[in-house]
Amino acid sequence: MSIMTREEGRQYKARWETLHAMERSELRAMSPEAKLQQTAALMRSIDTMGWREALEREDWAGHERWNALRERYRK
């Protein structure tokens, strides 16, 4: 593995910033229907990608955090 020079790092960052700007522009131009279709496709892929268990753990952790906050501020 080679070490990146400062100039290479700047170029790398500039390329990613350009990519992100293009992506944001495409998302703004996308219709709500297309966004919903993409979201539905991602949701259908949960089991295929093996994400269900991780998502359930995250959900559980979120519920625990909310319950802890609720208990703390009820007093």
Stockholm file with secondary structure:
# STOCKHOLM 1.0

chainA/1-75         MSIMTREEGRQYKARWETLHAMERSELRAMSPEAKLQQTAALMRSIDTMGWREALEREDWAGHERWNALRERYRK
#=GR chainA/1-75 SS CCCCCHHHHHHHHHHHHHHHHHHHHHHHHSCHHHHHHHHHHHHHTHHHHTCHHHHHHHHHHHHHHHHHHHHHHHC
#=GC SS_cons        CCCCCHHHHHHHHHHHHHHHHHHHHHHHHSCHHHHHHHHHHHHHTHHHHTCHHHHHHHHHHHHHHHHHHHHHHHC
//
